[in-house]
């Protein structure tokens, strides 16, 4: 049973979609991972598993490292919407990308390593 901790939610220009950057933790025998999912704007995002619902892995990007945030060192991930159907994901160069989608739910996704993310 994996848990997800939301780091940021970034809405598309119209608010119809969101890019959710989160850290996924599947227990002591696995490493943390930085992940991104594209969801409908304002939709519920399952962080804690329940008896009936498990949590979902990222559908746009999965990086084998923690997500950088105050007090936590890891890989920085920065989502940027060009428009409602085009998302750019910038992440620290050198990160180990496990999965990167080209398209999610009708949204074109571009994932790029950068030396100094904005």
N, CA, C and O atoms as a Tinker XYZ file with bonds, in Angstrom:
   472  protein
     1  N      0.841000   -1.180000    0.000000    73     2
     2  CA     0.000000    0.000000    0.000000    64     1     3
     3  C      0.886000    1.244000    0.000000    63     2     4     5
     4  O      1.545000    1.544000    0.995000    81     3
     5  N      0.896000    1.943000   -1.090000    73     3     6
     6  CA     1.737000    3.126000   -1.255000    64     5     7
     7  C      0.991000    4.390000   -0.844000    63     6     8     9
     8  O     -0.218000    4.510000   -1.039000    81     7
     9  N      1.731000    5.317000   -0.279000    73     7    10
    10  CA     1.178000    6.621000    0.058000    64     9    11
    11  C      1.768000    7.691000   -0.824000    63    10    12    13
    12  O      2.917000    7.596000   -1.254000    81    11
    13  N      0.971000    8.714000   -1.094000    73    11    14
    14  CA     1.407000    9.847000   -1.908000    64    13    15
    15  C      1.330000   11.108000   -1.071000    63    14    16    17
    16  O      0.346000   11.320000   -0.363000    81    15
    17  N      2.356000   11.953000   -1.140000    73    15    18
    18  CA     2.341000   13.245000   -0.455000    64    17    19
    19  C      2.438000   14.344000   -1.510000    63    18    20    21
    20  O      3.453000   14.472000   -2.195000    81    19
    21  N      1.368000   15.137000   -1.634000    73    19    22
    22  CA     1.345000   16.208000   -2.621000    64    21    23
    23  C      2.356000   17.277000   -2.240000    63    22    24    25
    24  O      2.406000   17.715000   -1.091000    81    23
    25  N      3.162000   17.693000   -3.213000    73    23    26
    26  CA     4.123000   18.771000   -3.031000    64    25    27
    27  C      3.560000   20.062000   -3.635000    63    26    28    29
    28  O      3.594000   21.115000   -2.998000    81    27
    29  N      3.041000   19.976000   -4.873000    73    27    30
    30  CA     2.403000   21.138000   -5.507000    64    29    31
    31  C      1.299000   20.670000   -6.447000    63    30    32    33
    32  O      1.325000   19.559000   -6.976000    81    31
    33  N      0.328000   21.561000   -6.633000    73    31    34
    34  CA    -0.709000   21.397000   -7.658000    64    33    35
    35  C     -0.659000   22.654000   -8.508000    63    34    36    37
    36  O     -0.766000   23.762000   -7.983000    81    35
    37  N     -0.494000   22.493000   -9.833000    73    35    38
    38  CA    -0.391000   23.635000  -10.733000    64    37    39
    39  C     -1.513000   23.538000  -11.762000    63    38    40    41
    40  O     -1.574000   22.588000  -12.542000    81    39
    41  N     -2.399000   24.533000  -11.754000    73    39    42
    42  CA    -3.551000   24.526000  -12.648000    64    41    43
    43  C     -3.167000   24.993000  -14.044000    63    42    44    45
    44  O     -2.279000   25.829000  -14.215000    81    43
    45  N     -3.855000   24.436000  -15.044000    73    43    46
    46  CA    -3.716000   24.907000  -16.422000    64    45    47
    47  C     -4.346000   26.296000  -16.509000    63    46    48    49
    48  O     -5.050000   26.704000  -15.585000    81    47
    49  N     -4.110000   27.033000  -17.600000    73    47    50
    50  CA    -4.627000   28.403000  -17.694000    64    49    51
    51  C     -6.135000   28.552000  -17.417000    63    50    52    53
    52  O     -6.545000   29.521000  -16.779000    81    51
    53  N     -6.955000   27.616000  -17.883000    73    51    54
    54  CA    -8.403000   27.719000  -17.636000    64    53    55
    55  C     -8.817000   27.050000  -16.332000    63    54    56    57
    56  O     -9.953000   27.209000  -15.885000    81    55
    57  N     -7.890000   26.293000  -15.713000    73    55    58
    58  CA    -8.209000   25.559000  -14.490000    64    57    59
    59  C     -8.879000   24.218000  -14.753000    63    58    60    61
    60  O     -9.278000   23.536000  -13.810000    81    59
    61  N     -9.010000   23.826000  -16.023000    73    59    62
    62  CA    -9.681000   22.573000  -16.357000    64    61    63
    63  C     -8.837000   21.332000  -16.037000    63    62    64    65
    64  O     -9.366000   20.228000  -15.914000    81    63
    65  N     -7.533000   21.527000  -15.905000    73    63    66
    66  CA    -6.614000   20.434000  -15.574000    64    65    67
    67  C     -5.605000   20.911000  -14.542000    63    66    68    69
    68  O     -5.408000   22.111000  -14.352000    81    67
    69  N     -4.972000   19.954000  -13.882000    73    67    70
    70  CA    -3.909000   20.276000  -12.929000    64    69    71
    71  C     -2.771000   19.283000  -13.099000    63    70    72    73
    72  O     -2.986000   18.119000  -13.438000    81    71
    73  N     -1.566000   19.760000  -12.860000    73    71    74
    74  CA    -0.389000   18.893000  -12.761000    64    73    75
    75  C     -0.093000   18.774000  -11.272000    63    74    76    77
    76  O      0.160000   19.773000  -10.600000    81    75
    77  N     -0.126000   17.560000  -10.767000    73    75    78
    78  CA     0.119000   17.304000   -9.350000    64    77    79
    79  C      1.511000   16.696000   -9.211000    63    78    80    81
    80  O      1.770000   15.600000   -9.707000    81    79
    81  N      2.405000   17.414000   -8.533000    73    79    82
    82  CA     3.742000   16.896000   -8.233000    64    81    83
    83  C      3.653000   16.296000   -6.834000    63    82    84    85
    84  O      3.213000   16.955000   -5.892000    81    83
    85  N      4.074000   15.041000   -6.709000    73    83    86
    86  CA     3.966000   14.380000   -5.413000    64    85    87
    87  C      5.115000   13.406000   -5.193000    63    86    88    89
    88  O      5.812000   13.007000   -6.125000    81    87
    89  N      5.284000   13.041000   -3.935000    73    87    90
    90  CA     6.278000   12.036000   -3.575000    64    89    91
    91  C      5.533000   10.756000   -3.246000    63    90    92    93
    92  O      4.560000   10.773000   -2.492000    81    91
    93  N      5.983000    9.663000   -3.803000    73    91    94
    94  CA     5.347000    8.357000   -3.564000    64    93    95
    95  C      6.255000    7.515000   -2.690000    63    94    96    97
    96  O      7.460000    7.423000   -2.926000    81    95
    97  N      5.659000    6.901000   -1.677000    73    95    98
    98  CA     6.386000    6.061000   -0.730000    64    97    99
    99  C      5.646000    4.740000   -0.624000    63    98   100   101
   100  O      4.486000    4.698000   -0.213000    81    99
   101  N      6.320000    3.666000   -0.997000    73    99   102
   102  CA     5.686000    2.347000   -0.977000    64   101   103
   103  C      6.249000    1.435000    0.110000    63   102   104   105
   104  O      6.127000    0.213000    0.021000    81   103
   105  N      6.861000    2.019000    1.129000    73   103   106
   106  CA     7.315000    1.224000    2.258000    64   105   107
   107  C      8.815000    1.052000    2.343000    63   106   108   109
   108  O      9.571000    1.560000    1.515000    81   107
   109  N      9.225000    0.326000    3.362000    73   107   110
   110  CA    10.632000    0.200000    3.719000    64   109   111
   111  C     11.489000   -0.488000    2.663000    63   110   112   113
   112  O     12.695000   -0.247000    2.605000    81   111
   113  N     10.903000   -1.329000    1.836000    73   111   114
   114  CA    11.708000   -2.075000    0.866000    64   113   115
   115  C     11.853000   -1.353000   -0.471000    63   114   116   117
   116  O     12.482000   -1.873000   -1.392000    81   115
   117  N     11.276000   -0.159000   -0.582000    73   115   118
   118  CA    11.369000    0.606000   -1.832000    64   117   119
   119  C     11.868000    2.011000   -1.549000    63   118   120   121
   120  O     11.828000    2.484000   -0.413000    81   119
   121  N     12.335000    2.667000   -2.593000    73   119   122
   122  CA    12.797000    4.046000   -2.463000    64   121   123
   123  C     11.641000    5.004000   -2.729000    63   122   124   125
   124  O     10.657000    4.645000   -3.376000    81   123
   125  N     11.776000    6.232000   -2.217000    73   123   126
   126  CA    10.839000    7.296000   -2.540000    64   125   127
   127  C     10.972000    7.616000   -4.027000    63   126   128   129
   128  O     12.018000    7.377000   -4.630000    81   127
   129  N      9.913000    8.154000   -4.608000    73   127   130
   130  CA    10.001000    8.607000   -5.985000    64   129   131
   131  C      9.237000    9.912000   -6.155000    63   130   132   133
   132  O      8.217000   10.146000   -5.507000    81   131
   133  N      9.757000   10.756000   -7.044000    73   131   134
   134  CA     9.113000   12.013000   -7.418000    64   133   135
   135  C      8.230000   11.705000   -8.615000    63   134   136   137
   136  O      8.699000   11.132000   -9.598000    81   135
   137  N      6.956000   12.080000   -8.543000    73   135   138
   138  CA     6.032000   11.732000   -9.612000    64   137   139
   139  C      5.138000   12.906000   -9.960000    63   138   140   141
   140  O      4.954000   13.823000   -9.160000    81   139
   141  N      4.581000   12.866000  -11.167000    73   139   142
   142  CA     3.646000   13.893000  -11.629000    64   141   143
   143  C      2.456000   13.205000  -12.277000    63   142   144   145
   144  O      2.613000   12.277000  -13.071000    81   143
   145  N      1.264000   13.673000  -11.927000    73   143   146
   146  CA     0.035000   13.203000  -12.568000    64   145   147
   147  C     -0.719000   14.385000  -13.136000    63   146   148   149
   148  O     -0.716000   15.474000  -12.562000    81   147
   149  N     -1.368000   14.161000  -14.271000    73   147   150
   150  CA    -2.284000   15.132000  -14.852000    64   149   151
   151  C     -3.689000   14.675000  -14.471000    63   150   152   153
   152  O     -4.082000   13.542000  -14.748000    81   151
   153  N     -4.443000   15.575000  -13.831000    73   151   154
   154  CA    -5.800000   15.250000  -13.403000    64   153   155
   155  C     -6.762000   16.355000  -13.827000    63   154   156   157
   156  O     -6.333000   17.428000  -14.252000    81   155
   157  N     -8.046000   16.095000  -13.713000    73   155   158
   158  CA    -9.066000   17.104000  -13.978000    64   157   159
   159  C     -8.949000   18.196000  -12.914000    63   158   160   161
   160  O     -8.683000   17.893000  -11.751000    81   159
   161  N     -9.141000   19.441000  -13.290000    73   159   162
   162  CA    -9.024000   20.559000  -12.351000    64   161   163
   163  C     -9.942000   20.397000  -11.153000    63   162   164   165
   164  O    -11.138000   20.152000  -11.312000    81   163
   165  N     -9.390000   20.530000   -9.960000    73   163   166
   166  CA   -10.153000   20.427000   -8.730000    64   165   167
   167  C    -10.493000   19.011000   -8.295000    63   166   168   169
   168  O    -11.136000   18.825000   -7.262000    81   167
   169  N    -10.076000   18.009000   -9.061000    73   167   170
   170  CA   -10.389000   16.616000   -8.732000    64   169   171
   171  C     -9.651000   16.176000   -7.471000    63   170   172   173
   172  O     -8.580000   16.690000   -7.148000    81   171
   173  N    -10.242000   15.221000   -6.773000    73   171   174
   174  CA    -9.605000   14.628000   -5.590000    64   173   175
   175  C     -8.382000   13.830000   -6.034000    63   174   176   177
   176  O     -8.410000   13.149000   -7.059000    81   175
   177  N     -7.324000   13.922000   -5.261000    73   175   178
   178  CA    -6.110000   13.143000   -5.529000    64   177   179
   179  C     -5.851000   12.297000   -4.290000    63   178   180   181
   180  O     -5.629000   12.832000   -3.204000    81   179
   181  N     -5.878000   10.988000   -4.451000    73   179   182
   182  CA    -5.769000   10.049000   -3.328000    64   181   183
   183  C     -4.341000   10.028000   -2.784000    63   182   184   185
   184  O     -3.415000    9.580000   -3.459000    81   183
   185  N     -4.175000   10.525000   -1.541000    73   183   186
   186  CA    -2.851000   10.522000   -0.912000    64   185   187
   187  C     -2.637000    9.319000   -0.007000    63   186   188   189
   188  O     -1.530000    8.784000    0.063000    81   187
   189  N     -3.675000    8.895000    0.680000    73   187   190
   190  CA    -3.552000    7.813000    1.650000    64   189   191
   191  C     -4.413000    6.637000    1.216000    63   190   192   193
   192  O     -5.590000    6.821000    0.906000    81   191
   193  N     -3.849000    5.425000    1.186000    73   191   194
   194  CA    -4.665000    4.278000    0.801000    64   193   195
   195  C     -5.712000    3.980000    1.872000    63   194   196   197
   196  O     -5.490000    4.215000    3.059000    81   195
   197  N     -6.845000    3.465000    1.435000    73   195   198
   198  CA    -7.901000    3.027000    2.352000    64   197   199
   199  C     -8.192000    1.564000    2.061000    63   198   200   201
   200  O     -7.568000    0.956000    1.190000    81   199
   201  N     -9.135000    1.010000    2.788000    73   199   202
   202  CA    -9.528000   -0.377000    2.565000    64   201   203
   203  C    -10.067000   -0.562000    1.148000    63   202   204   205
   204  O     -9.869000   -1.611000    0.536000    81   203
   205  N    -10.753000    0.465000    0.627000    73   203   206
   206  CA   -11.390000    0.362000   -0.686000    64   205   207
   207  C    -10.593000    0.973000   -1.830000    63   206   208   209
   208  O    -10.768000    0.574000   -2.981000    81   207
   209  N     -9.723000    1.930000   -1.537000    73   207   210
   210  CA    -9.015000    2.664000   -2.586000    64   209   211
   211  C     -7.510000    2.670000   -2.346000    63   210   212   213
   212  O     -7.043000    3.033000   -1.266000    81   211
   213  N     -6.768000    2.271000   -3.351000    73   211   214
   214  CA    -5.314000    2.409000   -3.273000    64   213   215
   215  C     -4.936000    3.749000   -3.888000    63   214   216   217
   216  O     -5.785000    4.431000   -4.462000    81   215
   217  N     -3.691000    4.122000   -3.772000    73   215   218
   218  CA    -3.208000    5.347000   -4.395000    64   217   219
   219  C     -2.673000    5.017000   -5.784000    63   218   220   221
   220  O     -2.284000    3.882000   -6.060000    81   219
   221  N     -2.660000    6.018000   -6.647000    73   219   222
   222  CA    -2.213000    5.832000   -8.024000    64   221   223
   223  C     -0.785000    6.332000   -8.201000    63   222   224   225
   224  O     -0.394000    7.323000   -7.584000    81   223
   225  N      0.003000    5.648000   -9.048000    73   223   226
   226  CA     1.315000    6.188000   -9.400000    64   225   227
   227  C      1.147000    7.334000  -10.389000    63   226   228   229
   228  O      0.062000    7.537000  -10.934000    81   227
   229  N      2.215000    8.078000  -10.619000    73   227   230
   230  CA     2.188000    9.177000  -11.565000    64   229   231
   231  C      1.866000    8.705000  -12.974000    63   230   232   233
   232  O      2.301000    7.632000  -13.392000    81   231
   233  N      1.092000    9.519000  -13.714000    73   231   234
   234  CA     0.750000    9.133000  -15.077000    64   233   235
   235  C      1.514000    9.951000  -16.121000    63   234   236   237
   236  O      1.393000    9.691000  -17.318000    81   235
   237  N      2.309000   10.950000  -15.671000    73   235   238
   238  CA     3.057000   11.785000  -16.611000    64   237   239
   239  C      4.573000   11.637000  -16.472000    63   238   240   241
   240  O      5.294000   11.636000  -17.469000    81   239
   241  N      5.054000   11.511000  -15.230000    73   239   242
   242  CA     6.504000   11.446000  -14.997000    64   241   243
   243  C      6.786000   10.726000  -13.693000    63   242   244   245
   244  O      6.117000   10.958000  -12.686000    81   243
   245  N      7.786000    9.846000  -13.717000    73   243   246
   246  CA     8.249000    9.170000  -12.506000    64   245   247
   247  C      9.767000    9.254000  -12.483000    63   246   248   249
   248  O     10.441000    8.818000  -13.417000    81   247
   249  N     10.299000    9.824000  -11.399000    73   247   250
   250  CA    11.743000    9.967000  -11.203000    64   249   251
   251  C     12.122000    9.211000   -9.937000    63   250   252   253
   252  O     11.450000    9.332000   -8.914000    81   251
   253  N     13.186000    8.442000  -10.004000    73   251   254
   254  CA    13.602000    7.616000   -8.869000    64   253   255
   255  C     14.428000    8.435000   -7.872000    63   254   256   257
   256  O     15.640000    8.253000   -7.749000    81   255
   257  N     13.751000    9.328000   -7.176000    73   255   258
   258  CA    14.374000   10.171000   -6.146000    64   257   259
   259  C     13.255000   10.890000   -5.399000    63   258   260   261
   260  O     12.117000   10.935000   -5.866000    81   259
   261  N     13.581000   11.444000   -4.249000    73   259   262
   262  CA    12.614000   12.251000   -3.507000    64   261   263
   263  C     12.374000   13.571000   -4.227000    63   262   264   265
   264  O     13.154000   13.956000   -5.098000    81   263
   265  N     11.300000   14.264000   -3.867000    73   263   266
   266  CA    10.994000   15.582000   -4.420000    64   265   267
   267  C     11.588000   16.638000   -3.500000    63   266   268   269
   268  O     11.367000   16.602000   -2.290000    81   267
   269  N     12.341000   17.577000   -4.064000    73   267   270
   270  CA    12.907000   18.666000   -3.278000    64   269   271
   271  C     11.792000   19.564000   -2.757000    63   270   272   273
   272  O     10.871000   19.925000   -3.490000    81   271
   273  N     11.893000   19.916000   -1.485000    73   271   274
   274  CA    10.999000   20.883000   -0.847000    64   273   275
   275  C     11.668000   21.335000    0.435000    63   274   276   277
   276  O     12.709000   20.783000    0.792000    81   275
   277  N     11.123000   22.310000    1.146000    73   275   278
   278  CA    11.804000   22.802000    2.350000    64   277   279
   279  C     12.174000   21.669000    3.317000    63   278   280   281
   280  O     11.316000   20.908000    3.764000    81   279
   281  N     13.441000   21.581000    3.620000    73   279   282
   282  CA    13.938000   20.578000    4.556000    64   281   283
   283  C     14.188000   19.202000    3.962000    63   282   284   285
   284  O     14.684000   18.316000    4.658000    81   283
   285  N     13.856000   19.002000    2.694000    73   283   286
   286  CA    14.047000   17.706000    2.035000    64   285   287
   287  C     14.874000   17.920000    0.783000    63   286   288   289
   288  O     14.534000   18.757000   -0.053000    81   287
   289  N     15.953000   17.173000    0.650000    73   287   290
   290  CA    16.787000   17.256000   -0.531000    64   289   291
   291  C     16.347000   16.168000   -1.492000    63   290   292   293
   292  O     16.011000   15.063000   -1.067000    81   291
   293  N     16.345000   16.470000   -2.784000    73   291   294
   294  CA    15.978000   15.485000   -3.790000    64   293   295
   295  C     16.031000   16.118000   -5.165000    63   294   296   297
   296  O     16.882000   16.965000   -5.434000    81   295
   297  N     15.118000   15.707000   -6.039000    73   295   298
   298  CA    15.040000   16.230000   -7.393000    64   297   299
   299  C     13.934000   17.271000   -7.481000    63   298   300   301
   300  O     12.796000   17.016000   -7.089000    81   299
   301  N     14.276000   18.442000   -7.996000    73   299   302
   302  CA    13.268000   19.484000   -8.198000    64   301   303
   303  C     12.492000   19.175000   -9.477000    63   302   304   305
   304  O     13.079000   18.821000  -10.499000    81   303
   305  N     11.165000   19.314000   -9.410000    73   303   306
   306  CA    10.301000   19.117000  -10.572000    64   305   307
   307  C      9.404000   20.347000  -10.678000    63   306   308   309
   308  O      8.722000   20.714000   -9.722000    81   307
   309  N      9.414000   20.979000  -11.853000    73   307   310
   310  CA     8.652000   22.212000  -12.061000    64   309   311
   311  C      7.714000   22.056000  -13.252000    63   310   312   313
   312  O      8.170000   21.981000  -14.393000    81   311
   313  N      6.398000   22.005000  -12.996000    73   311   314
   314  CA     5.439000   21.957000  -14.095000    64   313   315
   315  C      5.116000   23.363000  -14.604000    63   314   316   317
   316  O      5.044000   24.317000  -13.829000    81   315
   317  N      4.923000   23.473000  -15.922000    73   315   318
   318  CA     4.555000   24.761000  -16.518000    64   317   319
   319  C      3.596000   24.486000  -17.663000    63   318   320   321
   320  O      3.927000   23.771000  -18.608000    81   319
   321  N      2.409000   25.060000  -17.569000    73   319   322
   322  CA     1.404000   24.909000  -18.622000    64   321   323
   323  C      1.644000   25.945000  -19.709000    63   322   324   325
   324  O      1.773000   27.132000  -19.412000    81   323
   325  N      1.705000   25.513000  -20.960000    73   323   326
   326  CA     1.782000   26.414000  -22.105000    64   325   327
   327  C      0.356000   26.861000  -22.432000    63   326   328   329
   328  O      0.097000   28.040000  -22.674000    81   327
   329  N     -0.559000   25.892000  -22.434000    73   327   330
   330  CA    -1.995000   26.116000  -22.582000    64   329   331
   331  C     -2.673000   24.896000  -21.958000    63   330   332   333
   332  O     -1.999000   24.060000  -21.356000    81   331
   333  N     -3.988000   24.784000  -22.092000    73   331   334
   334  CA    -4.696000   23.685000  -21.431000    64   333   335
   335  C     -4.352000   22.297000  -21.964000    63   334   336   337
   336  O     -4.678000   21.297000  -21.323000    81   335
   337  N     -3.710000   22.217000  -23.107000    73   335   338
   338  CA    -3.400000   20.922000  -23.702000    64   337   339
   339  C     -1.905000   20.680000  -23.896000    63   338   340   341
   340  O     -1.516000   19.772000  -24.631000    81   339
   341  N     -1.063000   21.485000  -23.242000    73   339   342
   342  CA     0.386000   21.360000  -23.404000    64   341   343
   343  C      1.080000   21.677000  -22.079000    63   342   344   345
   344  O      1.035000   22.807000  -21.593000    81   343
   345  N      1.719000   20.658000  -21.508000    73   343   346
   346  CA     2.396000   20.766000  -20.215000    64   345   347
   347  C      3.883000   20.499000  -20.392000    63   346   348   349
   348  O      4.280000   19.528000  -21.036000    81   347
   349  N      4.697000   21.371000  -19.814000    73   347   350
   350  CA     6.147000   21.161000  -19.807000    64   349   351
   351  C      6.568000   20.848000  -18.375000    63   350   352   353
   352  O      6.212000   21.563000  -17.438000    81   351
   353  N      7.329000   19.771000  -18.224000    73   351   354
   354  CA     7.857000   19.370000  -16.920000    64   353   355
   355  C      9.372000   19.499000  -16.965000    63   354   356   357
   356  O     10.042000   18.808000  -17.733000    81   355
   357  N      9.903000   20.386000  -16.140000    73   355   358
   358  CA    11.354000   20.542000  -16.039000    64   357   359
   359  C     11.808000   19.895000  -14.737000    63   358   360   361
   360  O     11.185000   20.065000  -13.690000    81   359
   361  N     12.903000   19.151000  -14.825000    73   359   362
   362  CA    13.438000   18.479000  -13.647000    64   361   363
   363  C     14.957000   18.579000  -13.676000    63   362   364   365
   364  O     15.556000   18.824000  -14.723000    81   363
   365  N     15.567000   18.388000  -12.516000    73   363   366
   366  CA    17.018000   18.503000  -12.395000    64   365   367
   367  C     17.738000   17.541000  -13.338000    63   366   368   369
   368  O     17.424000   16.353000  -13.400000    81   367
   369  N     18.713000   18.085000  -14.071000    73   367   370
   370  CA    19.558000   17.249000  -14.928000    64   369   371
   371  C     20.246000   16.202000  -14.058000    63   370   372   373
   372  O     20.634000   16.488000  -12.925000    81   371
   373  N     20.393000   15.024000  -14.572000    73   371   374
   374  CA    21.029000   13.943000  -13.826000    64   373   375
   375  C     20.042000   13.055000  -13.094000    63   374   376   377
   376  O     20.426000   12.013000  -12.565000    81   375
   377  N     18.779000   13.446000  -13.054000    73   375   378
   378  CA    17.768000   12.621000  -12.391000    64   377   379
   379  C     17.551000   11.335000  -13.181000    63   378   380   381
   380  O     17.682000   11.321000  -14.405000    81   379
   381  N     17.223000   10.267000  -12.483000    73   379   382
   382  CA    16.958000    8.988000  -13.119000    64   381   383
   383  C     15.456000    8.906000  -13.411000    63   382   384   385
   384  O     14.641000    8.715000  -12.508000    81   383
   385  N     15.115000    9.057000  -14.694000    73   383   386
   386  CA    13.715000    9.017000  -15.114000    64   385   387
   387  C     13.314000    7.568000  -15.359000    63   386   388   389
   388  O     13.914000    6.874000  -16.180000    81   387
   389  N     12.304000    7.128000  -14.644000    73   387   390
   390  CA    11.787000    5.768000  -14.780000    64   389   391
   391  C     10.689000    5.698000  -15.841000    63   390   392   393
   392  O     10.547000    4.693000  -16.537000    81   391
   393  N      9.905000    6.797000  -15.954000    73   391   394
   394  CA     8.798000    6.838000  -16.894000    64   393   395
   395  C      8.500000    8.287000  -17.259000    63   394   396   397
   396  O      8.451000    9.151000  -16.384000    81   395
   397  N      8.303000    8.554000  -18.541000    73   395   398
   398  CA     7.886000    9.878000  -19.010000    64   397   399
   399  C      6.888000    9.678000  -20.146000    63   398   400   401
   400  O      7.224000    9.100000  -21.179000    81   399
   401  N      5.664000   10.157000  -19.952000    73   399   402
   402  CA     4.611000   10.021000  -20.969000    64   401   403
   403  C      4.710000   11.154000  -21.971000    63   402   404   405
   404  O      5.103000   12.268000  -21.624000    81   403
   405  N      4.355000   10.871000  -23.210000    73   403   406
   406  CA     4.296000   11.905000  -24.241000    64   405   407
   407  C      2.928000   12.570000  -24.259000    63   406   408   409
   408  O      2.787000   13.709000  -24.705000    81   407
   409  N      1.908000   11.842000  -23.762000    73   407   410
   410  CA     0.544000   12.350000  -23.738000    64   409   411
   411  C     -0.220000   11.705000  -22.589000    63   410   412   413
   412  O     -0.078000   10.509000  -22.333000    81   411
   413  N     -1.032000   12.503000  -21.900000    73   411   414
   414  CA    -1.868000   12.004000  -20.813000    64   413   415
   415  C     -3.224000   12.683000  -20.903000    63   414   416   417
   416  O     -3.319000   13.908000  -20.832000    81   415
   417  N     -4.262000   11.892000  -21.059000    73   415   418
   418  CA    -5.635000   12.406000  -21.072000    64   417   419
   419  C     -5.814000   13.576000  -22.040000    63   418   420   421
   420  O     -6.479000   14.559000  -21.712000    81   419
   421  N     -5.226000   13.470000  -23.223000    73   419   422
   422  CA    -5.348000   14.512000  -24.230000    64   421   423
   423  C     -4.393000   15.678000  -24.080000    63   422   424   425
   424  O     -4.447000   16.623000  -24.866000    81   423
   425  N     -3.515000   15.628000  -23.080000    73   423   426
   426  CA    -2.524000   16.680000  -22.837000    64   425   427
   427  C     -1.169000   16.209000  -23.350000    63   426   428   429
   428  O     -0.703000   15.133000  -22.976000    81   427
   429  N     -0.536000   17.006000  -24.203000    73   427   430
   430  CA     0.820000   16.722000  -24.647000    64   429   431
   431  C      1.770000   17.083000  -23.510000    63   430   432   433
   432  O      1.701000   18.182000  -22.960000    81   431
   433  N      2.653000   16.158000  -23.161000    73   431   434
   434  CA     3.594000   16.355000  -22.058000    64   433   435
   435  C      5.013000   16.323000  -22.605000    63   434   436   437
   436  O      5.397000   15.392000  -23.313000    81   435
   437  N      5.783000   17.342000  -22.271000    73   435   438
   438  CA     7.205000   17.375000  -22.608000    64   437   439
   439  C      7.980000   17.411000  -21.295000    63   438   440   441
   440  O      7.787000   18.310000  -20.476000    81   439
   441  N      8.852000   16.435000  -21.103000    73   439   442
   442  CA     9.685000   16.386000  -19.901000    64   441   443
   443  C     11.124000   16.673000  -20.305000    63   442   444   445
   444  O     11.675000   16.014000  -21.187000    81   443
   445  N     11.731000   17.668000  -19.648000    73   443   446
   446  CA    13.071000   18.115000  -20.017000    64   445   447
   447  C     13.968000   18.223000  -18.785000    63   446   448   449
   448  O     13.563000   18.812000  -17.783000    81   447
   449  N     15.178000   17.666000  -18.842000    73   447   450
   450  CA    16.140000   17.935000  -17.776000    64   449   451
   451  C     16.708000   19.334000  -17.960000    63   450   452   453
   452  O     16.935000   19.765000  -19.090000    81   451
   453  N     16.937000   20.038000  -16.880000    73   451   454
   454  CA    17.543000   21.373000  -16.929000    64   453   455
   455  C     18.607000   21.469000  -15.847000    63   454   456   457
   456  O     18.499000   20.851000  -14.788000    81   455
   457  N     19.623000   22.248000  -16.133000    73   455   458
   458  CA    20.709000   22.429000  -15.159000    64   457   459
   459  C     20.240000   23.204000  -13.935000    63   458   460   461
   460  O     20.586000   22.856000  -12.807000    81   459
   461  N     19.453000   24.255000  -14.155000    73   459   462
   462  CA    18.952000   25.073000  -13.048000    64   461   463
   463  C     17.477000   25.350000  -13.277000    63   462   464   465
   464  O     17.134000   26.356000  -13.897000    81   463
   465  N     16.572000   24.461000  -12.780000    73   463   466
   466  CA    15.149000   24.677000  -13.018000    64   465   467
   467  C     14.656000   25.993000  -12.432000    63   466   468   469
   468  O     15.167000   26.473000  -11.420000    81   467
   469  N     13.656000   26.563000  -13.087000    73   467   470
   470  CA    13.060000   27.812000  -12.604000    64   469   471
   471  C     12.152000   27.574000  -11.457000    63   470   472
   472  O     11.566000   28.518000  -10.927000    81   471
